[in-house]
Amino acid sequence: MKSAIIDILWTVGIAVVAFILLRLSVQTIRVDMPSMEPLIQPGYWIVLDKLSFRFRGPDRGEIIVLHAPPTVEPGKDFIKRVIGLPGDTVEVRNNKVIVNGVAIVEPYLASPPHYTLAPWKIPAGQYFVLGDNRDISIDSHYGWLVPRETIVGRAWVVIWPAERWGKAPNYRLAADASQIGAVLRPATPLESAQQALIP
């Protein structure tokens, strides 16, 4: 009898620890707004990787979920794409997003931005984000940045609708910051898995 109780307690303890580790590593969210259309639409369910950014900062082209600025949408979370990293200078003109003086190539957009933004140097610990649906997205072109500590996680896998199941449409630069105009490419499945597990 005593042995059976000990076995039950061990099983419950292991289950609790596994649940806590799972909650610290991943989270499921439902997208409610159209700011990331066309690739991510309202009603999509996405699994977030909450582990990667404990070891590294976001990269340009990655999709993140963040706590919205209190002055914009208090208590809400936004889903956006990282465009500018700390130290980058970002501007928008002539329907192009320009990072460090070079227009970036963005194959995931349905249409380019129809607004302008004066050159903005991104300070340390902050990120510049935009929605893929540029003209309707409430994002950094409204004058706010994303502190690293307000980032919830990285979009990892789309799990609903079923026909869209697969890795989230994160893009990575094909070259370093000095060649930022290089064509962006989707992260491969192997890269996506590695990004979720290692710095």
Sequence and secondary structure as in RCSB ss.txt:
>XXXX:A:sequence
MKSAIIDILWTVGIAVVAFILLRLSVQTIRVDMPSMEPLIQPGYWIVLDKLSFRFRGPDRGEIIVLHAPPTVEPG
KDFIKRVIGLPGDTVEVRNNKVIVNGVAIVEPYLASPPHYTLAPWKIPAGQYFVLGDNRDISIDSHYGWLVPRET
IVGRAWVVIWPAERWGKAPNYRLAADASQIGAVLRPATPLESAQQALIP
>XXXX:A:secstr
 HHHHHHHHHHHHHHHHHHHHHHHHEEEEE  SSTTTTTS TT EEEEE SGGGTS   TT EEEEE  TTTSTT
 EEEEEEEE TT EEEEETTEEEETTEE   TT SS   S EEEEE  TTEEEEE SSGGG  SGGGS  EEGGG
EEEEEEEEEESGGG EE   EEESS GGGTTS EEE  HHHHHHHHH  
